[in-house]
């Protein structure tokens, strides 16, 4: 059984009544993971719903040649594995721990029974899924860009939209990303992404402060894309 104060850390559950919290706590469990742990692998059985209490998770796909394509990063409050409650029988990607984390688990069948009686929670999860589908559609469009620089610009703007804080026209991306992580996101090599980052810095479109990316000129990045 999971304490209500932990469940309240999840946005989808934060406004539930005491009665609903008790029902949810009975079907939930929490587990801790260390950096580098695999929570689930691509093609593994999809029977559990996950919520991030703390830490950072990378969701990615691997190609037959061993290349890795990052799909997204997840942080406190995020949900993943949600396709398990919509009939998904196997995982479409791998979830790897990037920073030590605590994860809330709920079996898909248990959650579906709970959601039938608590439609507002289900609607929030559908909203999350809808937002991810929209982002996936935008990323598919970005793959049509011939220029790696354009794809890099798209990813930087996407990260700014997810994790950025605007301060006097500058967008500070709150999470650190290495060149290797950006390369995986863009779908290119670390060497190429380093050249693209250098070019964007020379254009005064971005800079790095204490290892974190700062978007100086969002309009300039958009012009590269479009």
C-alpha positions in Angstrom: 0.0 0.0 0.0 1.3 3.5 -1.0 0.8 6.5 1.2 -1.5 9.3 0.0 1.3 11.9 0.2 3.3 9.9 -2.5 0.3 9.6 -4.7 -0.4 13.3 -4.5 3.0 13.9 -6.2 1.5 12.6 -9.4 -0.5 15.4 -11.2 -3.1 12.9 -12.4 -3.9 11.9 -8.8 -3.3 15.2 -6.9 -6.9 16.2 -6.7 -8.4 12.9 -5.8 -10.6 12.5 -2.7 -9.5 10.7 0.4 -11.7 7.7 -0.6 -10.2 7.6 -4.1 -6.7 7.8 -2.6 -7.4 4.8 -0.4 -8.6 2.8 -3.4 -5.6 3.8 -5.4 -3.1 3.1 -2.6 -4.3 -0.5 -2.4 -3.4 -1.3 -6.0 -0.1 0.7 -6.1 3.5 0.0 -5.2 6.8 1.9 -5.3 10.2 0.7 -6.3 13.6 2.5 -6.4 16.0 2.2 -9.4 19.7 3.1 -9.8 21.2 5.0 -12.7 21.6 2.6 -15.7 18.8 0.2 -14.6 16.4 -0.9 -17.3 12.8 -0.6 -16.2 11.5 -2.5 -19.2 12.8 -3.4 -22.6 11.4 -3.1 -26.1 9.1 -6.0 -27.0 8.7 -7.1 -23.3 5.2 -7.6 -21.9 3.2 -4.5 -21.3 1.1 -5.1 -18.2 2.0 -2.3 -15.9 1.5 1.5 -15.8 4.4 3.6 -14.4 4.6 7.1 -12.8 7.8 8.9 -12.0 7.9 10.1 -8.4 11.5 11.3 -8.7 14.5 11.0 -11.0 14.9 10.9 -14.8 14.0 8.2 -17.3 15.0 7.9 -21.0 12.6 6.2 -23.5 14.4 5.0 -26.6 14.3 2.5 -29.5 17.1 0.5 -30.8 17.7 -0.4 -34.5 18.9 -3.8 -35.7 22.4 -2.2 -36.3 22.6 -1.1 -32.7 21.9 2.6 -33.1 19.8 4.2 -30.5 17.0 6.8 -31.1 15.9 8.7 -28.1 12.1 9.3 -28.0 11.8 11.4 -24.9 13.0 12.0 -21.3 10.6 11.7 -18.4 10.8 13.5 -15.0 8.9 13.9 -11.8 5.1 13.4 -12.3 5.4 11.9 -15.7 3.5 8.8 -16.7 4.8 6.0 -19.1 3.8 2.6 -20.2 0.3 4.0 -20.6 -0.4 1.9 -23.7 -0.8 -1.1 -21.3 -4.3 0.2 -20.4 -5.3 0.6 -24.0 -4.6 -2.9 -25.2 -0.8 -2.7 -25.8 0.5 -6.2 -25.4 4.2 -5.5 -25.7 6.5 -2.4 -25.1 7.3 -0.4 -28.2 10.5 1.1 -26.6 13.0 0.7 -23.7 12.9 2.7 -20.5 16.3 3.3 -18.9 17.1 5.2 -15.7 19.3 8.3 -16.3 19.2 9.5 -12.7 18.4 7.4 -9.6 14.6 7.3 -9.4 11.5 6.1 -7.5 8.7 4.7 -9.6 5.0 4.1 -8.8 3.7 0.9 -10.3 0.0 0.0 -11.0 -1.0 -3.2 -12.8 -2.9 -2.3 -16.0 -5.9 -4.4 -15.2 -6.2 -3.0 -11.7 -5.9 0.6 -13.0 -8.6 0.0 -15.6 -11.0 -1.2 -12.9 -10.2 2.0 -10.9 -10.5 4.3 -14.0 -13.9 3.0 -14.9 -15.2 4.5 -11.7 -12.9 7.6 -11.9 -13.2 8.8 -15.4 -11.5 12.2 -14.6 -8.2 10.3 -14.0 -8.6 8.4 -17.2 -9.2 11.6 -19.1 -6.0 13.1 -17.8 -4.1 10.0 -19.0 -5.7 10.2 -22.4 -4.7 13.9 -22.5 -1.1 12.9 -21.8 -1.3 10.3 -24.6 -2.8 12.8 -27.0 0.0 15.3 -26.3 2.6 12.6 -27.0 1.0 11.6 -30.2 1.1 15.3 -31.3 4.8 15.5 -30.5 5.5 12.3 -32.3 3.7 13.7 -35.4 5.8 16.8 -35.2 9.0 14.7 -34.9 8.0 12.6 -37.9 7.7 15.9 -39.9 11.2 16.9 -38.6 12.7 13.8 -40.1 11.8 15.1 -43.5 14.2 17.9 -43.1 17.3 17.2 -45.2 19.6 19.2 -43.0 21.0 17.8 -39.7 21.2 21.4 -38.5 17.4 21.8 -39.1 16.7 18.6 -37.1 19.1 19.8 -34.3 17.2 23.1 -34.2 13.9 21.3 -34.0 15.1 19.1 -31.1 16.4 22.2 -29.2 13.1 23.9 -29.6 11.2 20.8 -28.5 13.4 20.5 -25.4 12.8 24.2 -24.7 9.1 23.6 -24.9 9.2 20.7 -22.5 11.8 21.9 -20.0 12.5 25.6 -20.7 12.0 28.6 -18.5 11.8 32.0 -20.2 13.9 34.7 -18.6 14.0 38.0 -20.4 13.6 36.4 -23.8 16.2 33.7 -23.2 14.9 30.1 -22.7 16.9 28.2 -20.1 16.5 24.4 -20.5 16.4 23.2 -16.9 17.9 19.7 -17.5 21.5 19.0 -18.6 22.0 17.2 -21.9 25.3 15.9 -23.2 26.3 16.0 -26.8 25.8 12.2 -26.9 22.2 12.5 -25.6 21.4 15.3 -28.2 22.9 13.1 -30.9 20.6 10.2 -30.0 17.6 12.6 -30.0 18.5 14.1 -33.4 19.4 10.8 -34.9 23.1 11.4 -35.8 26.6 10.9 -34.4 28.2 12.7 -31.5 30.8 14.2 -33.8 28.2 15.7 -36.1 26.1 17.1 -33.3 29.2 18.8 -31.9 29.7 20.6 -35.2 26.0 21.6 -35.3 26.2 22.9 -31.7 29.3 24.9 -32.5 27.6 26.4 -35.6 24.5 27.4 -33.6 26.8 29.0 -30.9 28.7 30.9 -33.5 25.3 32.2 -34.8 24.5 33.3 -31.3 21.4 31.2 -31.3 22.3 29.2 -28.3 24.9 29.1 -25.5 25.8 26.8 -22.6 25.7 27.9 -19.0 26.9 25.5 -16.3 26.4 22.6 -18.7 22.8 23.6 -19.6 21.5 24.9 -22.9 20.2 28.4 -23.2 18.2 29.3 -26.3 19.1 32.9 -27.2 17.3 33.2 -30.5 14.2 30.9 -30.9 13.2 32.7 -34.1 16.6 32.0 -35.6 16.2 28.3 -34.9 12.8 28.3 -36.5 14.1 30.0 -39.6 16.7 27.2 -40.0 13.8 24.6 -39.8 11.4 26.4 -42.1 
